């Protein structure tokens, strides 16, 4: 048993690290053209898009004051992957944990984060977030098992991108004119909500890339040319370090990977997010499924075109081992099998 003085030291030591981080978010329409192909309205925060990051440390209280000034749509914010133990009313899911924030209305989200890792926040009002209302949520950990094993962190989002707004997409998606329920095909693939991303790096340094798929639909194959990734976290769970050349990131999924830069600075290297085209019922000839960025060692050197891959041999994430050491559940007393079936209703709502 701890003596009372030790308990006080532990408690006050934890309190010394805890803080309240406050964000004031005014949600409005702004105009953006992230793929360079089409200007369109997007949902911005405080007059800007891409959206600001939410950043906290384990133990912090997060307060997000939201004002909805969209004018023509209700909204909400959901903090994807945060358990909200004891604060389910702050989960932001319209129709389940809260009513929508009306145009001109406001809502304050107030909760404590006690889990480290890579997350994101987004609207949870119908299918609204592909109109731009989504951004990274990073929870730093002073006791990370990988503390000291990397020099810098970088956040890298990948996503599909549509030119039509969500109401138009949903009207054509759930429709008798779309009897098979074929999902809308994106127009582009983005990285950090832009095209042709350049990322300056320093030779010999190790970076932790927090990779988040903030897309609406498409999973993405992701790789760094000429560099090996070491997976250390998936969806907020630390894993034993596992080397990978290529990973598959589903929509809403997050990976943290360590990548060590080369000592030779004569060449820049591409990194690629490629949308999983097997998810699309039809693939338009005009579609470029790839979003490309570059690790820039030398800003005077050319940015090489990434090599084309004949096949995607992604890392098998079933082989990852969590670092928490928690054992698998033992034998069960009763086992039930559920057979599920998706019927075609003929109106797109399969």
C-alpha positions in Angstrom: 0.0 0.0 0.0 1.2 3.5 -0.8 1.7 5.8 2.1 -0.5 8.9 2.0 2.4 11.2 1.2 3.2 9.1 -1.9 -0.4 9.2 -3.0 -0.4 13.0 -2.7 2.8 13.2 -4.7 1.3 11.0 -7.5 -1.9 13.1 -7.5 -0.2 16.5 -7.6 2.4 15.2 -10.1 -0.5 14.3 -12.5 -2.2 17.6 -11.8 0.9 19.5 -12.6 0.8 18.2 -16.2 -3.0 18.6 -16.7 -4.2 21.8 -18.3 -7.4 23.2 -19.9 -7.0 23.8 -23.6 -9.8 26.0 -25.1 -10.7 26.4 -28.8 -13.3 28.9 -30.2 -14.6 27.6 -33.5 -16.8 29.8 -35.7 -18.0 27.5 -38.5 -18.8 29.3 -41.7 -18.6 28.7 -45.5 -15.4 29.6 -47.3 -14.2 28.9 -50.8 -11.4 26.4 -51.6 -9.8 24.7 -54.5 -7.5 22.1 -53.0 -6.9 19.9 -56.1 -6.5 22.9 -58.4 -9.4 21.7 -60.5 -12.6 23.3 -59.1 -13.5 26.1 -56.7 -16.2 25.1 -54.3 -17.7 26.1 -51.0 -16.3 24.3 -48.0 -17.0 24.4 -44.2 -14.2 26.4 -42.6 -13.4 27.4 -39.1 -12.7 31.0 -38.2 -12.6 31.9 -41.8 -9.9 29.3 -42.7 -9.6 26.0 -44.5 -7.9 23.5 -44.0 -9.0 23.5 -40.4 -6.9 24.1 -37.3 -5.6 21.1 -35.3 -6.9 20.3 -31.9 -3.8 19.5 -29.7 -3.8 18.3 -26.1 -1.8 16.2 -23.7 -3.0 13.2 -21.8 -5.0 14.4 -18.8 -6.0 17.8 -20.3 -9.5 19.1 -20.3 -10.5 20.1 -23.8 -13.1 22.9 -24.3 -14.4 23.6 -27.8 -16.8 26.5 -28.1 -18.7 26.0 -31.4 -20.7 28.7 -33.1 -22.7 27.6 -36.2 -22.8 30.5 -38.7 -23.3 28.3 -41.8 -26.7 29.9 -42.2 -28.3 27.0 -44.1 -27.2 23.8 -42.3 -27.2 22.4 -38.8 -24.0 20.8 -37.6 -22.0 19.2 -34.7 -18.5 18.0 -33.9 -17.5 14.5 -33.1 -14.0 13.6 -31.7 -13.3 10.4 -33.5 -11.7 7.7 -31.4 -12.1 9.5 -28.0 -13.9 7.1 -25.7 -15.8 9.9 -23.8 -16.0 7.7 -20.7 -18.4 9.6 -18.4 -19.0 12.3 -20.9 -21.1 10.6 -23.6 -23.1 13.8 -24.0 -20.0 15.4 -25.6 -19.6 12.8 -28.3 -21.2 15.0 -30.9 -23.3 12.4 -32.7 -26.5 14.1 -33.8 -29.6 12.1 -33.0 -27.7 9.9 -30.5 -25.9 12.0 -28.0 -27.0 15.6 -28.9 -29.4 17.7 -30.9 -27.9 19.4 -33.9 -26.4 22.9 -33.5 -28.9 25.1 -35.3 -27.8 28.0 -37.6 -26.9 30.9 -35.4 -26.7 28.5 -32.4 -23.8 27.5 -30.2 -22.6 24.5 -28.2 -19.7 24.0 -25.8 -17.9 20.6 -25.8 -16.1 20.0 -22.5 -14.3 16.7 -21.7 -11.1 15.3 -20.4 -8.8 13.2 -22.6 -7.1 10.3 -20.8 -5.9 8.4 -23.9 -2.9 9.3 -26.0 -2.6 9.0 -29.8 -3.7 10.2 -33.2 -7.3 11.1 -33.7 -9.5 13.5 -35.7 -12.6 15.6 -35.3 -15.4 16.0 -37.8 -19.1 16.9 -38.2 -21.4 14.1 -37.3 -24.6 15.6 -38.8 -25.8 13.3 -41.6 -22.9 12.9 -44.1 -21.7 16.5 -43.7 -18.0 16.2 -43.1 -16.9 15.6 -46.7 -17.8 19.2 -47.3 -14.7 20.0 -45.3 -15.6 20.0 -41.7 -12.8 17.6 -40.5 -9.4 18.1 -39.0 -6.6 16.4 -36.9 -6.9 15.8 -33.1 -3.5 15.0 -31.6 -3.1 13.8 -28.0 0.5 14.0 -26.8 1.9 11.5 -24.3 4.6 12.5 -21.8 5.1 8.7 -21.1 5.1 7.4 -24.6 7.0 4.2 -25.0 8.7 5.7 -28.1 9.7 9.0 -26.3 13.2 9.9 -27.4 13.2 7.6 -30.4 12.4 10.4 -32.9 13.3 14.0 -33.5 10.1 15.6 -34.8 6.5 14.8 -35.4 4.5 15.6 -38.6 0.8 15.2 -39.2 -0.2 13.9 -42.6 -3.8 13.6 -43.7 -5.0 11.7 -46.7 -8.5 11.9 -48.2 -10.7 11.6 -51.2 -12.2 14.8 -52.5 -15.5 15.6 -54.2 -16.4 18.6 -56.2 -20.2 18.4 -55.5 -21.5 19.3 -52.1 -22.8 16.5 -49.8 -26.6 17.3 -50.3 -26.1 16.8 -54.1 -24.1 13.6 -53.6 -26.7 12.1 -51.3 -29.6 13.0 -53.5 -27.9 11.1 -56.4 -26.7 8.3 -54.2 -29.9 7.3 -52.5 -32.1 7.4 -55.6 -34.1 5.1 -57.8 -31.7 6.3 -60.6 -28.9 4.5 -58.6 -30.6 1.1 -57.9 -27.4 -0.7 -57.0 -26.4 1.8 -54.4 -23.1 2.7 -56.1 -21.2 5.2 -54.0 -20.1 8.5 -55.5 -16.6 8.3 -57.0 -14.2 11.0 -55.8 -12.7 13.5 -58.1 -9.2 13.6 -56.5 -7.0 12.4 -53.7 -5.5 14.9 -51.3 -2.6 15.1 -48.8 -3.0 17.7 -46.1 -5.9 19.0 -48.1 -3.7 20.0 -51.0 -2.1 18.6 -54.1 1.7 18.0 -54.6 2.7 18.4 -51.0 6.3 19.1 -50.2 7.7 18.2 -46.8 11.2 19.5 -45.9 13.3 17.0 -44.0 16.8 16.9 -42.4 19.2 14.1 -43.2 19.7 11.4 -40.5 16.7 12.6 -38.5 13.8 10.3 -37.5 10.3 11.7 -37.9 7.1 10.3 -36.5 4.4 10.8 -39.1 0.8 10.7 -37.7 -1.2 9.6 -40.8 -4.9 10.1 -40.7 -7.4 9.1 -43.4 -10.0 11.9 -43.1 -11.8 10.8 -46.3 -15.4 10.1 -46.8 -15.2 6.7 -48.5 -11.9 5.6 -50.1 -9.3 3.5 -48.3 -5.8 4.4 -49.3 -2.6 2.5 -49.9 0.3 4.5 -48.6 4.1 4.3 -48.9 7.3 6.3 -48.8 9.6 5.6 -51.7 13.1 4.5 -50.6 12.3 4.6 -46.9 10.9 2.0 -44.5 8.2 2.8 -42.0 8.1 1.4 -38.4 4.5 1.2 -37.2 4.2 2.3 -33.5 0.6 3.2 -33.1 -2.8 2.4 -34.7 -6.0 4.2 -33.8 -4.6 5.4 -30.5 -3.1 2.0 -29.4 0.7 1.7 -29.2 2.1 -1.3 -30.9 5.4 -3.1 -30.9 7.5 -1.5 -33.6 6.8 -3.3 -36.9 8.6 -2.5 -40.2 6.4 -1.9 -43.3 7.0 -0.8 -46.9 3.3 -0.1 -47.6 0.2 0.2 -45.4 -3.5 0.3 -46.1 -5.5 3.0 -44.3 -9.2 2.8 -44.3 -11.4 5.9 -44.0 -11.2 7.2 -40.5 -8.2 5.1 -39.6 -4.9 6.4 -38.2 -1.3 5.2 -38.1 1.8 6.6 -36.5 5.0 5.5 -38.2 8.7 6.3 -37.6 10.7 7.0 -40.7 14.5 7.7 -40.6 15.8 10.0 -43.3 18.9 9.1 -45.4 22.2 10.8 -44.9 22.5 11.5 -48.6 20.8 14.8 -49.6 21.2 14.6 -53.3 17.8 13.1 -54.0 14.2 13.9 -53.0 11.7 11.1 -52.6 8.0 10.8 -53.3 5.4 9.5 -50.9 2.1 8.4 -52.2 -1.5 7.8 -51.1 -3.4 5.8 -53.7 -7.2 5.4 -53.4 -8.4 1.8 -53.4 -10.2 1.7 -56.8 -11.7 -1.7 -56.1 -14.3 0.2 -53.9 -15.6 2.1 -57.0 -18.2 0.6 -59.2 -16.8 2.5 -62.1 -13.5 4.2 -62.5 -13.6 7.3 -64.7 -10.8 7.6 -67.2 -10.1 11.1 -65.9 -9.5 10.0 -62.3 -6.0 10.3 -60.9 -6.3 8.0 -57.8 -3.0 9.1 -56.4 -2.1 12.0 -54.0 1.7 12.6 -54.1 4.0 14.4 -51.7 7.8 14.6 -51.4 10.4 14.3 -48.7 12.5 17.3 -49.7 16.1 16.9 -48.8 17.3 19.5 -51.3 14.8 22.2 -52.5 17.0 22.8 -55.6 16.8 19.2 -56.7 13.9 17.9 -58.9 10.8 16.2 -57.5 10.8 12.8 -59.0 7.7 11.2 -60.5 6.8 8.2 -58.2 7.1 4.8 -59.7 4.0 2.9 -60.8 3.2 -0.2 -58.8 1.7 -3.3 -60.5 0.4 -4.6 -57.2 -0.2 -3.4 -53.7 1.4 -5.7 -51.1 0.2 -4.0 -47.9 1.4 -4.8 -44.4 -0.8 -7.3 -42.6 -2.1 -5.3 -39.6 -3.4 -8.5 -38.0 0.3 -9.2 -37.0 0.6 -6.1 -35.0 1.1 -6.6 -31.2 -0.2 -4.0 -28.7 2.4 -2.9 -26.1 -0.1 -3.0 -23.2 0.4 -6.8 -22.8 -3.3 -7.4 -22.3 -4.1 -11.1 -22.9 -6.8 -12.3 -25.3 -10.1 -13.3 -23.8 -10.3 -17.0 -22.9 -12.6 -19.7 -24.2 -16.3 -18.7 -24.3 -19.2 -20.7 -22.9 -21.7 -19.9 -25.7 -21.0 -18.9 -29.3 -23.5 -17.4 -31.7 -23.2 -16.9 -35.4 -25.1 -14.1 -37.1 -25.7 -14.3 -40.8 -26.1 -10.9 -42.4 -27.4 -10.0 -45.8 -27.6 -6.8 -47.9 -30.6 -6.8 -50.1 -31.1 -4.5 -53.1 -34.1 -2.3 -52.3 -34.0 -0.8 -55.8 -33.8 2.8 -54.5 -30.1 3.1 -53.7 -30.7 2.6 -50.0 -29.3 -0.9 -49.9 
